[in-house]
C-alpha cells in the first residue's frame, strides 16, 4: 500500500471507533519501525500559522493519520498542507463523521480541493458502525463507580 500510496478512509457516526481503528493500524506500523504521524489537520494548520520556523517536515513520515476530517476550516494553509502530503505521495488514513458523498460533494470549492486530494490518498473507504458508544462506556463506568462507593459504604458501617 505504501508503494502505491494507498490509504483508508474511516467514515461513520461519532463514537463508532474510527479513531480507535486508525490508531490501531498506526500503532502496529510503529511497532514495525514505520514512521507514522497521528494528528488533526486543524493542528497542522495551527502549528504552521503560529510558528512558520517550526514547521514539521511531513516528508519524514511514511504514513499520516488525519483524525476528524471535516471539522477544519478550508483555508489556503490547510490546502497547502494537504497538497504537500499529496505531492510527496505519503499514504493517508483519515477518519471523518462525513459520508463519502459529503466529502465528494462539498458546497465549498476550497473544501472540494482539499477533500479531492485527501480521497485520492485515502482511497479505500470503510464505514464503521457503532458497536459500543462512549455513552455506553460512561453508563458502565457510572454503575461501576456506584458499586464501588456502595461497597465502601458497607465496609465503613
N, C-alpha and C positions, 0 to 999 in steps of 0.2 A: 504494500500500500504506500509505503514511503517513496519507493522508486517511481511510482505512478502518480504520486501526490494526491492520493485519495484520502478522504476523511469521512466523518459521520456527523449527521445532524440528528440530535435527540429532540423530539417535539413532544408536547403533552402538557397537561394541566399542572398547576402549582402543586408541589408536594408529591409528585409522582415518582421521583427517583432519578430524574435526568442527570442532575449534577453528580449524584452518587455513582451512577454507571460510568459517566465520563471520567470521574476521578479514579474509579477502579481501574479503568484502562490506563490512565496516566500513571498510577502507582505501579502497575505491573510492568510498564515500559521503563519507568525509572529504576525499578529493581533490576532490570536488564542492562542498565547503563545508558539508556536513551535520554537525551536532554529534552525535557518537557516543561513548558510553561503553562500553568493554570491561572487564569486571570479573567477579568471582565474587560470588554472593550472600553467602557467608561473609565476604568482605572488607567488603562494605557493612554487614553486621551488626556486625562487629568495630569498624569506624570509628564507627558510630552509638553503640555501647555505650561505647567508650573516651572519646569526646570529643563530647558532645552539642552543644557550641557550634560544632564544626567540621563539622557535617553538610552534605555537599554537596547542593546543590539539584538533585535528579534532574529537576526540571521544565525545567532548562536544556538537556536533551538531546532530540534528535529521534528517536533510536534507542538502545536499551540492549541490549548483548550480555551475557548471563549465561552464563558458562562453567561446565561441570561441575555442573549442577543435579542434586541427588540426594545429594550428599555433605554438605550443610549440615545443621545441627540445626534442627529445626522449632520455632523459638522465636517468641514473640509479636513480637519485633523483626523477625525475618525476614518474618513475615506482614505486619506494618505497612509494611515497605519495599515488598513486592510489591503490597500494596493501594494504596499511594501511586502506584506506577507504573501500576497498573490504572486507578485513578480519574483520573489525569492523561492517560489514553489515549495512552501512549507505546508505540509498537511494540517488540516484543522479538524478539531472536534468541536461542535457547538451545541449548546443547549438553549432552548427557547420555549416560551409559552405560546408563541405564534405558530399557526399551522404553516405548512409549506406554501399553500396558496396565498396566505397573508404575506409571507416573505417575498414571494414572487410578484405579487400584485400590489405592492405598497403604493399609496397615492402620492408619496413624496419621491421626486426624481432623485433627491440626494440619498434617500434610503435604498432606492432601487439600485443605484450604483454600488452601494456598499454590499447589499444582500446578493447581488448578482455574482460578485467576486467570492463572497463567502460560500455560497451554494455550489460554486464550481469546485472549490477546495474541499468542502464537506458535503460530498455529493450523495452519500448513502443515507437515506432517511430511515430513522427508527422511531415509531410512535410509542411512547412509554405510557402505559395505562397505570392508573393509581392502583397500587397494591396495598399500601398502608400509608396513610397520610400523617403529616405532623400532628394534626388534631387528634388522631387515634393514639399516637405516641404520647401526646400531652395528657390525654384522659387516663391512659395506663399509668403514667408517672404520677398523676394526682392520686389515683387509687392506691398505688404503692406507698406514696407518702402518707396518706391517711392511715393505711395499715400499720406502717412503722410508728406513727405517732400514737395510735391506739395501743400498740404493744408496749411502748414506753410508758404510757399512762397506766397500764395494768401492772407493770413492773414496780412503779412507784407507789401503788396502792398497797 
